[in-house]
Amino acid sequence: MKAGSNTTYTSSHIIDEMLELIGKMLDHQLLTEVSKSPAWGIMVDETTDISVTKQLGLVVRQVKCSNMI
């Protein structure tokens, strides 16, 4: 990708699009890796701050198999 010298990629539309694409890539990688795991767990927590903005935290833990003892 070639961009001009004054390109900053800071508009909200561009940022939202970049976050969407990165999220899709991470979703695919995580689902592929977790689906190979013999055991996994999910922890979810929601909080609302003083400005009534809701935030959701998601943690996925998994067991990775290896031949090492």
C-alpha positions in Angstrom: 0.0 0.0 0.0 1.4 3.4 -1.0 0.3 6.5 0.8 1.0 10.2 0.4 3.3 12.0 2.8 0.3 13.7 4.5 -1.6 10.5 5.1 -2.3 9.9 8.8 -5.1 7.2 8.9 -6.7 9.0 11.9 -10.3 9.4 10.7 -12.8 7.5 12.8 -14.0 5.6 9.7 -10.5 4.4 8.9 -9.8 3.5 12.5 -13.1 1.5 12.8 -12.3 -0.3 9.5 -8.8 -1.2 10.7 -10.1 -2.5 14.1 -12.7 -4.5 12.3 -10.1 -6.2 10.0 -7.7 -6.8 12.9 -10.5 -8.3 15.0 -11.5 -10.7 12.2 -7.9 -11.9 11.8 -7.6 -12.4 15.6 -10.9 -14.2 15.8 -9.9 -16.6 13.1 -6.4 -17.3 14.6 -7.8 -17.7 18.2 -10.7 -20.0 17.1 -8.3 -22.2 15.1 -5.9 -22.5 18.0 -8.5 -23.1 20.7 -10.3 -25.7 18.6 -7.1 -27.8 18.6 -6.9 -27.7 22.4 -8.1 -30.6 24.5 -9.3 -28.2 27.2 -10.2 -24.5 27.4 -12.2 -22.0 29.4 -13.8 -18.6 29.0 -14.1 -15.8 31.6 -16.3 -12.8 30.8 -16.7 -9.7 32.9 -18.8 -6.5 32.2 -18.4 -3.1 33.9 -20.0 0.3 33.5 -18.0 3.4 34.2 -19.1 6.7 35.5 -20.1 8.0 32.0 -22.3 4.9 31.6 -20.0 3.4 29.0 -20.2 -0.4 29.1 -17.0 -2.4 28.7 -16.7 -6.2 28.3 -13.6 -8.1 29.1 -13.1 -11.6 27.7 -10.4 -14.1 28.6 -9.9 -17.4 26.9 -7.5 -19.9 28.5 -6.4 -23.1 26.9 -4.2 -26.1 27.4 -1.6 -26.5 24.7 -0.4 -30.1 24.0 3.3 -30.8 23.4 5.5 -33.8 23.4 7.8 -32.4 26.0 7.9 -33.9 29.5 
